[in-house]
């Protein structure tokens, strides 16, 4: 696989090595977390009004911008 990922046709694949299901389960949970599946399930559990969705997305954008500014300030302050 060119990209080094083990996903084919949109499906996620986890390899179970030496019958170690616990390790494979941890790998699966980690992939699901990284892909945002848990967050998506939580959001879809209840209906969200369009105005609430806009407010949530706006707040997330503000948090991302503030975090980026903090990182820039920290980087510029160090040098």
mmCIF file as gemmi writes it, N, C-alpha and C atoms, coordinates in Angstrom:
data_model
loop_
_atom_site.group_PDB
_atom_site.id
_atom_site.type_symbol
_atom_site.label_atom_id
_atom_site.label_alt_id
_atom_site.label_comp_id
_atom_site.label_asym_id
_atom_site.label_entity_id
_atom_site.label_seq_id
_atom_site.pdbx_PDB_ins_code
_atom_site.Cartn_x
_atom_site.Cartn_y
_atom_site.Cartn_z
_atom_site.occupancy
_atom_site.B_iso_or_equiv
_atom_site.pdbx_formal_charge
_atom_site.auth_seq_id
_atom_site.auth_asym_id
_atom_site.pdbx_PDB_model_num
ATOM 1 N N . UNK Axp A 1 ? 0.842 -1.18 0 1 0 ? 1 A 1
ATOM 2 C CA . UNK Axp A 1 ? 0 0 0 1 0 ? 1 A 1
ATOM 3 C C . UNK Axp A 1 ? 0.886 1.241 0 1 0 ? 1 A 1
ATOM 4 N N . UNK Axp A 2 ? 0.638 2.15 -0.908 1 0 ? 2 A 1
ATOM 5 C CA . UNK Axp A 2 ? 1.537 3.285 -1.079 1 0 ? 2 A 1
ATOM 6 C C . UNK Axp A 2 ? 1.62 4.205 0.125 1 0 ? 2 A 1
ATOM 7 N N . UNK Axp A 3 ? 0.517 4.44 0.801 1 0 ? 3 A 1
ATOM 8 C CA . UNK Axp A 3 ? 0.54 5.408 1.895 1 0 ? 3 A 1
ATOM 9 C C . UNK Axp A 3 ? 0.925 4.775 3.234 1 0 ? 3 A 1
ATOM 10 N N . UNK Axp A 4 ? 1.077 3.481 3.281 1 0 ? 4 A 1
ATOM 11 C CA . UNK Axp A 4 ? 1.462 2.83 4.514 1 0 ? 4 A 1
ATOM 12 C C . UNK Axp A 4 ? 0.283 2.563 5.447 1 0 ? 4 A 1
ATOM 13 N N . UNK Axp A 5 ? -0.903 2.985 5.057 1 0 ? 5 A 1
ATOM 14 C CA . UNK Axp A 5 ? -2.08 2.745 5.887 1 0 ? 5 A 1
ATOM 15 C C . UNK Axp A 5 ? -2.681 1.394 5.518 1 0 ? 5 A 1
ATOM 16 N N . UNK Axp A 6 ? -3.397 0.807 6.434 1 0 ? 6 A 1
ATOM 17 C CA . UNK Axp A 6 ? -3.977 -0.497 6.191 1 0 ? 6 A 1
ATOM 18 C C . UNK Axp A 6 ? -5.48 -0.406 6.005 1 0 ? 6 A 1
ATOM 19 N N . UNK Axp A 7 ? -5.927 0.582 5.276 1 0 ? 7 A 1
ATOM 20 C CA . UNK Axp A 7 ? -7.344 0.745 4.999 1 0 ? 7 A 1
ATOM 21 C C . UNK Axp A 7 ? -7.564 0.47 3.522 1 0 ? 7 A 1
ATOM 22 N N . UNK Axp A 8 ? -8.599 -0.309 3.234 1 0 ? 8 A 1
ATOM 23 C CA . UNK Axp A 8 ? -8.912 -0.608 1.852 1 0 ? 8 A 1
ATOM 24 C C . UNK Axp A 8 ? -10.387 -0.378 1.621 1 0 ? 8 A 1
ATOM 25 N N . UNK Axp A 9 ? -10.724 0.26 0.526 1 0 ? 9 A 1
ATOM 26 C CA . UNK Axp A 9 ? -12.108 0.501 0.137 1 0 ? 9 A 1
ATOM 27 C C . UNK Axp A 9 ? -12.913 1.198 1.226 1 0 ? 9 A 1
ATOM 28 N N . UNK Axp A 10 ? -12.289 2.075 1.998 1 0 ? 10 A 1
ATOM 29 C CA . UNK Axp A 10 ? -12.994 2.826 3.017 1 0 ? 10 A 1
ATOM 30 C C . UNK Axp A 10 ? -13.185 2.075 4.32 1 0 ? 10 A 1
ATOM 31 N N . UNK Axp A 11 ? -12.752 0.823 4.394 1 0 ? 11 A 1
ATOM 32 C CA . UNK Axp A 11 ? -12.888 0.049 5.617 1 0 ? 11 A 1
ATOM 33 C C . UNK Axp A 11 ? -11.589 0.089 6.404 1 0 ? 11 A 1
ATOM 34 N N . UNK Axp A 12 ? -11.725 0.048 7.709 1 0 ? 12 A 1
ATOM 35 C CA . UNK Axp A 12 ? -10.564 0.058 8.578 1 0 ? 12 A 1
ATOM 36 C C . UNK Axp A 12 ? -10.188 -1.396 8.86 1 0 ? 12 A 1
ATOM 37 N N . UNK Axp A 13 ? -8.898 -1.668 8.836 1 0 ? 13 A 1
ATOM 38 C CA . UNK Axp A 13 ? -8.45 -3.035 9.065 1 0 ? 13 A 1
ATOM 39 C C . UNK Axp A 13 ? -7.426 -3.052 10.19 1 0 ? 13 A 1
ATOM 40 N N . UNK Axp A 14 ? -7.629 -3.963 11.126 1 0 ? 14 A 1
ATOM 41 C CA . UNK Axp A 14 ? -6.711 -4.129 12.246 1 0 ? 14 A 1
ATOM 42 C C . UNK Axp A 14 ? -6.182 -5.561 12.181 1 0 ? 14 A 1
ATOM 43 N N . UNK Axp A 15 ? -4.887 -5.705 12.238 1 0 ? 15 A 1
ATOM 44 C CA . UNK Axp A 15 ? -4.262 -7.021 12.198 1 0 ? 15 A 1
ATOM 45 C C . UNK Axp A 15 ? -4.146 -7.56 13.617 1 0 ? 15 A 1
ATOM 46 N N . UNK Axp A 16 ? -4.603 -8.802 13.834 1 0 ? 16 A 1
ATOM 47 C CA . UNK Axp A 16 ? -4.461 -9.463 15.129 1 0 ? 16 A 1
ATOM 48 C C . UNK Axp A 16 ? -3.229 -10.346 15.042 1 0 ? 16 A 1
ATOM 49 N N . UNK Axp A 17 ? -2.221 -10.016 15.838 1 0 ? 17 A 1
ATOM 50 C CA . UNK Axp A 17 ? -0.974 -10.773 15.804 1 0 ? 17 A 1
ATOM 51 C C . UNK Axp A 17 ? -0.887 -11.691 17.021 1 0 ? 17 A 1
ATOM 52 N N . UNK Axp A 18 ? -0.489 -12.914 16.81 1 0 ? 18 A 1
ATOM 53 C CA . UNK Axp A 18 ? -0.287 -13.903 17.876 1 0 ? 18 A 1
ATOM 54 C C . UNK Axp A 18 ? -1.526 -14.052 18.764 1 0 ? 18 A 1
ATOM 55 N N . UNK Axp A 19 ? -2.691 -13.993 18.161 1 0 ? 19 A 1
ATOM 56 C CA . UNK Axp A 19 ? -3.965 -14.113 18.89 1 0 ? 19 A 1
ATOM 57 C C . UNK Axp A 19 ? -4.09 -13.101 20.033 1 0 ? 19 A 1
ATOM 58 N N . UNK Axp A 20 ? -3.415 -11.97 19.928 1 0 ? 20 A 1
ATOM 59 C CA . UNK Axp A 20 ? -3.474 -10.939 20.96 1 0 ? 20 A 1
ATOM 60 C C . UNK Axp A 20 ? -4.61 -9.971 20.624 1 0 ? 20 A 1
ATOM 61 N N . UNK Axp A 21 ? -5.815 -10.354 21.041 1 0 ? 21 A 1
ATOM 62 C CA . UNK Axp A 21 ? -7.004 -9.564 20.719 1 0 ? 21 A 1
ATOM 63 C C . UNK Axp A 21 ? -7.008 -8.241 21.499 1 0 ? 21 A 1
ATOM 64 N N . UNK Axp A 22 ? -6.492 -8.261 22.732 1 0 ? 22 A 1
ATOM 65 C CA . UNK Axp A 22 ? -6.476 -7.035 23.529 1 0 ? 22 A 1
ATOM 66 C C . UNK Axp A 22 ? -5.653 -5.939 22.853 1 0 ? 22 A 1
ATOM 67 N N . UNK Axp A 23 ? -4.511 -6.318 22.32 1 0 ? 23 A 1
ATOM 68 C CA . UNK Axp A 23 ? -3.658 -5.339 21.63 1 0 ? 23 A 1
ATOM 69 C C . UNK Axp A 23 ? -4.352 -4.824 20.375 1 0 ? 23 A 1
ATOM 70 N N . UNK Axp A 24 ? -5.009 -5.721 19.639 1 0 ? 24 A 1
ATOM 71 C CA . UNK Axp A 24 ? -5.729 -5.316 18.429 1 0 ? 24 A 1
ATOM 72 C C . UNK Axp A 24 ? -6.888 -4.394 18.781 1 0 ? 24 A 1
ATOM 73 N N . UNK Axp A 25 ? -7.567 -4.68 19.884 1 0 ? 25 A 1
ATOM 74 C CA . UNK Axp A 25 ? -8.681 -3.837 20.317 1 0 ? 25 A 1
ATOM 75 C C . UNK Axp A 25 ? -8.199 -2.443 20.69 1 0 ? 25 A 1
ATOM 76 N N . UNK Axp A 26 ? -7.055 -2.368 21.382 1 0 ? 26 A 1
ATOM 77 C CA . UNK Axp A 26 ? -6.481 -1.06 21.715 1 0 ? 26 A 1
ATOM 78 C C . UNK Axp A 26 ? -6.141 -0.287 20.442 1 0 ? 26 A 1
ATOM 79 N N . UNK Axp A 27 ? -5.573 -0.984 19.447 1 0 ? 27 A 1
ATOM 80 C CA . UNK Axp A 27 ? -5.223 -0.334 18.178 1 0 ? 27 A 1
ATOM 81 C C . UNK Axp A 27 ? -6.478 0.177 17.479 1 0 ? 27 A 1
ATOM 82 N N . UNK Axp A 28 ? -7.548 -0.63 17.505 1 0 ? 28 A 1
ATOM 83 C CA . UNK Axp A 28 ? -8.809 -0.225 16.878 1 0 ? 28 A 1
ATOM 84 C C . UNK Axp A 28 ? -9.376 1.019 17.56 1 0 ? 28 A 1
ATOM 85 N N . UNK Axp A 29 ? -9.401 1.012 18.894 1 0 ? 29 A 1
ATOM 86 C CA . UNK Axp A 29 ? -9.934 2.161 19.626 1 0 ? 29 A 1
ATOM 87 C C . UNK Axp A 29 ? -9.129 3.418 19.341 1 0 ? 29 A 1
ATOM 88 N N . UNK Axp A 30 ? -7.816 3.253 19.229 1 0 ? 30 A 1
ATOM 89 C CA . UNK Axp A 30 ? -6.943 4.395 18.937 1 0 ? 30 A 1
ATOM 90 C C . UNK Axp A 30 ? -7.247 4.97 17.558 1 0 ? 30 A 1
ATOM 91 N N . UNK Axp A 31 ? -7.437 4.082 16.575 1 0 ? 31 A 1
ATOM 92 C CA . UNK Axp A 31 ? -7.768 4.535 15.215 1 0 ? 31 A 1
ATOM 93 C C . UNK Axp A 31 ? -9.12 5.236 15.187 1 0 ? 31 A 1
ATOM 94 N N . UNK Axp A 32 ? -10.102 4.658 15.879 1 0 ? 32 A 1
ATOM 95 C CA . UNK Axp A 32 ? -11.429 5.268 15.913 1 0 ? 32 A 1
ATOM 96 C C . UNK Axp A 32 ? -11.369 6.649 16.562 1 0 ? 32 A 1
ATOM 97 N N . UNK Axp A 33 ? -10.577 6.763 17.632 1 0 ? 33 A 1
ATOM 98 C CA . UNK Axp A 33 ? -10.416 8.054 18.311 1 0 ? 33 A 1
ATOM 99 C C . UNK Axp A 33 ? -9.792 9.071 17.363 1 0 ? 33 A 1
ATOM 100 N N . UNK Axp A 34 ? -8.728 8.651 16.657 1 0 ? 34 A 1
ATOM 101 C CA . UNK Axp A 34 ? -8.022 9.55 15.746 1 0 ? 34 A 1
ATOM 102 C C . UNK Axp A 34 ? -8.915 9.998 14.592 1 0 ? 34 A 1
ATOM 103 N N . UNK Axp A 35 ? -9.789 9.101 14.114 1 0 ? 35 A 1
ATOM 104 C CA . UNK Axp A 35 ? -10.674 9.425 13.004 1 0 ? 35 A 1
ATOM 105 C C . UNK Axp A 35 ? -11.865 10.279 13.437 1 0 ? 35 A 1
ATOM 106 N N . UNK Axp A 36 ? -12.084 10.4 14.752 1 0 ? 36 A 1
ATOM 107 C CA . UNK Axp A 36 ? -13.181 11.228 15.235 1 0 ? 36 A 1
ATOM 108 C C . UNK Axp A 36 ? -14.517 10.517 15.27 1 0 ? 36 A 1
ATOM 109 N N . UNK Axp A 37 ? -14.51 9.191 15.256 1 0 ? 37 A 1
ATOM 110 C CA . UNK Axp A 37 ? -15.756 8.424 15.239 1 0 ? 37 A 1
ATOM 111 C C . UNK Axp A 37 ? -16.522 8.602 16.55 1 0 ? 37 A 1
ATOM 112 N N . UNK Axp A 38 ? -15.808 8.588 17.675 1 0 ? 38 A 1
ATOM 113 C CA . UNK Axp A 38 ? -16.481 8.732 18.963 1 0 ? 38 A 1
ATOM 114 C C . UNK Axp A 38 ? -17.148 10.104 19.081 1 0 ? 38 A 1
ATOM 115 N N . UNK Axp A 39 ? -16.468 11.142 18.626 1 0 ? 39 A 1
ATOM 116 C CA . UNK Axp A 39 ? -17.026 12.492 18.683 1 0 ? 39 A 1
ATOM 117 C C . UNK Axp A 39 ? -18.281 12.568 17.801 1 0 ? 39 A 1
ATOM 118 N N . UNK Axp A 40 ? -18.192 11.96 16.628 1 0 ? 40 A 1
ATOM 119 C CA . UNK Axp A 40 ? -19.321 11.954 15.698 1 0 ? 40 A 1
ATOM 120 C C . UNK Axp A 40 ? -20.525 11.224 16.312 1 0 ? 40 A 1
ATOM 121 N N . UNK Axp A 41 ? -20.274 10.082 16.953 1 0 ? 41 A 1
ATOM 122 C CA . UNK Axp A 41 ? -21.371 9.331 17.578 1 0 ? 41 A 1
ATOM 123 C C . UNK Axp A 41 ? -22.022 10.159 18.681 1 0 ? 41 A 1
ATOM 124 N N . UNK Axp A 42 ? -21.199 10.846 19.454 1 0 ? 42 A 1
ATOM 125 C CA . UNK Axp A 42 ? -21.725 11.663 20.547 1 0 ? 42 A 1
ATOM 126 C C . UNK Axp A 42 ? -22.597 12.79 19.997 1 0 ? 42 A 1
ATOM 127 N N . UNK Axp A 43 ? -22.147 13.412 18.905 1 0 ? 43 A 1
ATOM 128 C CA . UNK Axp A 43 ? -22.91 14.51 18.324 1 0 ? 43 A 1
ATOM 129 C C . UNK Axp A 43 ? -24.223 14.022 17.714 1 0 ? 43 A 1
ATOM 130 N N . UNK Axp A 44 ? -24.22 12.827 17.149 1 0 ? 44 A 1
ATOM 131 C CA . UNK Axp A 44 ? -25.418 12.319 16.482 1 0 ? 44 A 1
ATOM 132 C C . UNK Axp A 44 ? -26.403 11.644 17.432 1 0 ? 44 A 1
ATOM 133 N N . UNK Axp A 45 ? -26.036 11.54 18.704 1 0 ? 45 A 1
ATOM 134 C CA . UNK Axp A 45 ? -26.91 10.88 19.671 1 0 ? 45 A 1
ATOM 135 C C . UNK Axp A 45 ? -28.242 11.627 19.795 1 0 ? 45 A 1
ATOM 136 N N . UNK Axp A 46 ? -28.187 12.963 19.724 1 0 ? 46 A 1
ATOM 137 C CA . UNK Axp A 46 ? -29.39 13.788 19.827 1 0 ? 46 A 1
ATOM 138 C C . UNK Axp A 46 ? -29.397 14.781 18.685 1 0 ? 46 A 1
ATOM 139 N N . UNK Axp A 47 ? -30.603 15.247 18.333 1 0 ? 47 A 1
ATOM 140 C CA . UNK Axp A 47 ? -30.715 16.243 17.276 1 0 ? 47 A 1
ATOM 141 C C . UNK Axp A 47 ? -30.096 17.552 17.744 1 0 ? 47 A 1
ATOM 142 N N . UNK Axp A 48 ? -29.364 18.177 16.841 1 0 ? 48 A 1
ATOM 143 C CA . UNK Axp A 48 ? -28.748 19.467 17.149 1 0 ? 48 A 1
ATOM 144 C C . UNK Axp A 48 ? -29.332 20.505 16.201 1 0 ? 48 A 1
ATOM 145 N N . UNK Axp A 49 ? -29.903 21.548 16.774 1 0 ? 49 A 1
ATOM 146 C CA . UNK Axp A 49 ? -30.476 22.597 15.942 1 0 ? 49 A 1
ATOM 147 C C . UNK Axp A 49 ? -29.378 23.262 15.131 1 0 ? 49 A 1
ATOM 148 N N . UNK Axp A 50 ? -29.695 23.739 13.928 1 0 ? 50 A 1
ATOM 149 C CA . UNK Axp A 50 ? -28.687 24.401 13.095 1 0 ? 50 A 1
ATOM 150 C C . UNK Axp A 50 ? -28.013 25.581 13.796 1 0 ? 50 A 1
ATOM 151 N N . UNK Axp A 51 ? -28.776 26.318 14.609 1 0 ? 51 A 1
ATOM 152 C CA . UNK Axp A 51 ? -28.178 27.455 15.316 1 0 ? 51 A 1
ATOM 153 C C . UNK Axp A 51 ? -27.177 26.968 16.368 1 0 ? 51 A 1
ATOM 154 N N . UNK Axp A 52 ? -27.497 25.846 17.028 1 0 ? 52 A 1
ATOM 155 C CA . UNK Axp A 52 ? -26.569 25.279 18.013 1 0 ? 52 A 1
ATOM 156 C C . UNK Axp A 52 ? -25.315 24.761 17.329 1 0 ? 52 A 1
ATOM 157 N N . UNK Axp A 53 ? -25.486 24.174 16.151 1 0 ? 53 A 1
ATOM 158 C CA . UNK Axp A 53 ? -24.341 23.659 15.403 1 0 ? 53 A 1
ATOM 159 C C . UNK Axp A 53 ? -23.411 24.807 14.998 1 0 ? 53 A 1
ATOM 160 N N . UNK Axp A 54 ? -24.006 25.903 14.506 1 0 ? 54 A 1
ATOM 161 C CA . UNK Axp A 54 ? -23.196 27.067 14.124 1 0 ? 54 A 1
ATOM 162 C C . UNK Axp A 54 ? -22.441 27.614 15.326 1 0 ? 54 A 1
ATOM 163 N N . UNK Axp A 55 ? -23.122 27.706 16.465 1 0 ? 55 A 1
ATOM 164 C CA . UNK Axp A 55 ? -22.485 28.242 17.667 1 0 ? 55 A 1
ATOM 165 C C . UNK Axp A 55 ? -21.348 27.329 18.115 1 0 ? 55 A 1
ATOM 166 N N . UNK Axp A 56 ? -21.56 26.011 18.067 1 0 ? 56 A 1
ATOM 167 C CA . UNK Axp A 56 ? -20.523 25.061 18.473 1 0 ? 56 A 1
ATOM 168 C C . UNK Axp A 56 ? -19.323 25.146 17.542 1 0 ? 56 A 1
ATOM 169 N N . UNK Axp A 57 ? -19.588 25.205 16.232 1 0 ? 57 A 1
ATOM 170 C CA . UNK Axp A 57 ? -18.488 25.29 15.27 1 0 ? 57 A 1
ATOM 171 C C . UNK Axp A 57 ? -17.733 26.607 15.395 1 0 ? 57 A 1
ATOM 172 N N . UNK Axp A 58 ? -18.463 27.701 15.656 1 0 ? 58 A 1
ATOM 173 C CA . UNK Axp A 58 ? -17.818 29.007 15.835 1 0 ? 58 A 1
ATOM 174 C C . UNK Axp A 58 ? -16.921 28.993 17.076 1 0 ? 58 A 1
ATOM 175 N N . UNK Axp A 59 ? -17.429 28.408 18.157 1 0 ? 59 A 1
ATOM 176 C CA . UNK Axp A 59 ? -16.64 28.323 19.39 1 0 ? 59 A 1
ATOM 177 C C . UNK Axp A 59 ? -15.391 27.472 19.169 1 0 ? 59 A 1
ATOM 178 N N . UNK Axp A 60 ? -15.524 26.386 18.414 1 0 ? 60 A 1
ATOM 179 C CA . UNK Axp A 60 ? -14.371 25.527 18.132 1 0 ? 60 A 1
ATOM 180 C C . UNK Axp A 60 ? -13.338 26.281 17.3 1 0 ? 60 A 1
ATOM 181 N N . UNK Axp A 61 ? -13.807 27.07 16.346 1 0 ? 61 A 1
ATOM 182 C CA . UNK Axp A 61 ? -12.887 27.848 15.509 1 0 ? 61 A 1
ATOM 183 C C . UNK Axp A 61 ? -12.144 28.884 16.356 1 0 ? 61 A 1
ATOM 184 N N . UNK Axp A 62 ? -12.841 29.506 17.288 1 0 ? 62 A 1
ATOM 185 C CA . UNK Axp A 62 ? -12.215 30.496 18.171 1 0 ? 62 A 1
ATOM 186 C C . UNK Axp A 62 ? -11.158 29.821 19.045 1 0 ? 62 A 1
ATOM 187 N N . UNK Axp A 63 ? -11.505 28.634 19.588 1 0 ? 63 A 1
ATOM 188 C CA . UNK Axp A 63 ? -10.53 27.892 20.407 1 0 ? 63 A 1
ATOM 189 C C . UNK Axp A 63 ? -9.29 27.54 19.592 1 0 ? 63 A 1
ATOM 190 N N . UNK Axp A 64 ? -9.49 27.077 18.35 1 0 ? 64 A 1
ATOM 191 C CA . UNK Axp A 64 ? -8.342 26.732 17.497 1 0 ? 64 A 1
ATOM 192 C C . UNK Axp A 64 ? -7.48 27.956 17.224 1 0 ? 64 A 1
ATOM 193 N N . UNK Axp A 65 ? -8.118 29.099 16.937 1 0 ? 65 A 1
ATOM 194 C CA . UNK Axp A 65 ? -7.364 30.323 16.641 1 0 ? 65 A 1
ATOM 195 C C . UNK Axp A 65 ? -6.571 30.786 17.86 1 0 ? 65 A 1
ATOM 196 N N . UNK Axp A 66 ? -7.198 30.727 19.042 1 0 ? 66 A 1
ATOM 197 C CA . UNK Axp A 66 ? -6.496 31.141 20.258 1 0 ? 66 A 1
ATOM 198 C C . UNK Axp A 66 ? -5.321 30.216 20.559 1 0 ? 66 A 1
ATOM 199 N N . UNK Axp A 67 ? -5.514 28.928 20.347 1 0 ? 67 A 1
ATOM 200 C CA . UNK Axp A 67 ? -4.435 27.963 20.585 1 0 ? 67 A 1
ATOM 201 C C . UNK Axp A 67 ? -3.275 28.231 19.631 1 0 ? 67 A 1
ATOM 202 N N . UNK Axp A 68 ? -3.607 28.495 18.362 1 0 ? 68 A 1
ATOM 203 C CA . UNK Axp A 68 ? -2.572 28.798 17.374 1 0 ? 68 A 1
ATOM 204 C C . UNK Axp A 68 ? -1.805 30.058 17.762 1 0 ? 68 A 1
ATOM 205 N N . UNK Axp A 69 ? -2.525 31.084 18.233 1 0 ? 69 A 1
ATOM 206 C CA . UNK Axp A 69 ? -1.874 32.318 18.666 1 0 ? 69 A 1
ATOM 207 C C . UNK Axp A 69 ? -0.945 32.074 19.859 1 0 ? 69 A 1
ATOM 208 N N . UNK Axp A 70 ? -1.417 31.252 20.822 1 0 ? 70 A 1
ATOM 209 C CA . UNK Axp A 70 ? -0.567 30.92 21.973 1 0 ? 70 A 1
ATOM 210 C C . UNK Axp A 70 ? 0.704 30.228 21.518 1 0 ? 70 A 1
ATOM 211 N N . UNK Axp A 71 ? 0.557 29.28 20.589 1 0 ? 71 A 1
ATOM 212 C CA . UNK Axp A 71 ? 1.737 28.561 20.091 1 0 ? 71 A 1
ATOM 213 C C . UNK Axp A 71 ? 2.69 29.515 19.372 1 0 ? 71 A 1
ATOM 214 N N . UNK Axp A 72 ? 2.142 30.42 18.577 1 0 ? 72 A 1
ATOM 215 C CA . UNK Axp A 72 ? 2.987 31.387 17.865 1 0 ? 72 A 1
ATOM 216 C C . UNK Axp A 72 ? 3.71 32.299 18.853 1 0 ? 72 A 1
ATOM 217 N N . UNK Axp A 73 ? 2.974 32.79 19.852 1 0 ? 73 A 1
ATOM 218 C CA . UNK Axp A 73 ? 3.565 33.68 20.846 1 0 ? 73 A 1
ATOM 219 C C . UNK Axp A 73 ? 4.655 32.971 21.625 1 0 ? 73 A 1
ATOM 220 N N . UNK Axp A 74 ? 4.399 31.701 21.967 1 0 ? 74 A 1
ATOM 221 C CA . UNK Axp A 74 ? 5.402 30.936 22.709 1 0 ? 74 A 1
ATOM 222 C C . UNK Axp A 74 ? 6.643 30.709 21.848 1 0 ? 74 A 1
ATOM 223 N N . UNK Axp A 75 ? 6.427 30.382 20.583 1 0 ? 75 A 1
ATOM 224 C CA . UNK Axp A 75 ? 7.558 30.154 19.679 1 0 ? 75 A 1
ATOM 225 C C . UNK Axp A 75 ? 8.336 31.44 19.451 1 0 ? 75 A 1
ATOM 226 N N . UNK Axp A 76 ? 7.641 32.548 19.236 1 0 ? 76 A 1
ATOM 227 C CA . UNK Axp A 76 ? 8.327 33.82 18.983 1 0 ? 76 A 1
ATOM 228 C C . UNK Axp A 76 ? 8.979 34.361 20.232 1 0 ? 76 A 1
ATOM 229 N N . UNK Axp A 77 ? 8.411 34.073 21.397 1 0 ? 77 A 1
ATOM 230 C CA . UNK Axp A 77 ? 8.99 34.545 22.659 1 0 ? 77 A 1
ATOM 231 C C . UNK Axp A 77 ? 10.261 33.805 23.01 1 0 ? 77 A 1
ATOM 232 N N . UNK Axp A 78 ? 10.383 32.546 22.587 1 0 ? 78 A 1
ATOM 233 C CA . UNK Axp A 78 ? 11.56 31.743 22.91 1 0 ? 78 A 1
ATOM 234 C C . UNK Axp A 78 ? 12.755 32.21 22.113 1 0 ? 78 A 1
ATOM 235 N N . UNK Axp A 79 ? 12.553 32.539 20.856 1 0 ? 79 A 1
ATOM 236 C CA . UNK Axp A 79 ? 13.66 32.924 19.973 1 0 ? 79 A 1
ATOM 237 C C . UNK Axp A 79 ? 14.132 34.33 20.219 1 0 ? 79 A 1
